[in-house]
Amino acid sequence: MADLWRRVEPAVHMAQAGLPGQILGRLIEVRFLDRTVILAAQAFSAVLPLIIVVSTISPHPGGDSPATVLARKLGLAADDVSSLQVTVAPPTSARASIGVLGVVLALLTATSFARALQRSYQLAWRLPPAGLRSAWRPLALVVGLALYIELLFLFGRLVKGIPASTLLEDLVTFAGAWGLWTGAGWILLAGRVRPRLLAAGGLLTAVGFAVLRRLSAFYLPTLVATNQQQYGLLGVAFTLFSWLSASAFIIVVATVVGAVLAEDPGRLGRFIRSPTR
């Protein structure tokens, strides 16, 4: 056994020193599975209230909203979409009171998700906490995420019915996701990492979400319908948590890979750090 290890030891060290080994080592260092579960749990309690609040305080002609569009994409039945639409689109007279309370609660829960995401970025880039002076940054990310949801929804309504509308939506969604996750790293890391260095991780995150979106279009509606029939709303909640877990996995892994690539001394790392070197 010792003789076998002496033979393979150089190959093991070479693999660890190479880019794949560095990525694997950084993933283990940040405990990426733990970070995935934490992010998914925080997202489950934060992102949905945020979507509902955006739907409540922002009027949408025709009775549609980001929440009902999300419900259809998740494959919920028509009756559930109608019930959700009534819930998140109350009469105009009730919008103000619901909006104020909803905004406060959504900000509190969503900020906890942003802080968990901040910790993931700090671990991936091996940076300490930024301190109390940057305590506002998770809240800034939450506001940006709410604007992103609303702008994507409004753009979808704007291009609805025109030729190649689906392609346009996909391109804008991808570009928006790239900008969002690049900007998220810059905000949560308190500007200690240049946006150019964060762009690689942002791009990988956007690609991961694009792939997940396509896979969800095929598998998620059937999975939601099956779980809803067997377990009711609990089954829908479990399916949604599984989808959020996949999303959190993409964020954590893409962030770690982006950080390792940006620090790589090779040609790719030099290109990421500066186009002139």
Secondary structure by P-SEA (a helix, b strand, c coil): caaaaaaaaaaaaaaaacaaaaaaaaaaaaaaaaaaaaaaaaaaacaaaaaaaaaacccccccccaaaaaaaaacccaaaaaaaaaaacccccaaaaaaaaaaaaaaaaaaaaaaaaaaaaaaaaccccccccccaaaaaaaaaaaaaaaaaaaaaaaaccccaaaaaaaaaaaaaaaaaaaaaaaaaaccccccccaaaaaaaaaaaaaaaaaaaaccaaaaaaaaaaacaaaaaaaaaaaaaaaaaaaaaaaaaaaaaaaacccaaaaaaacccc
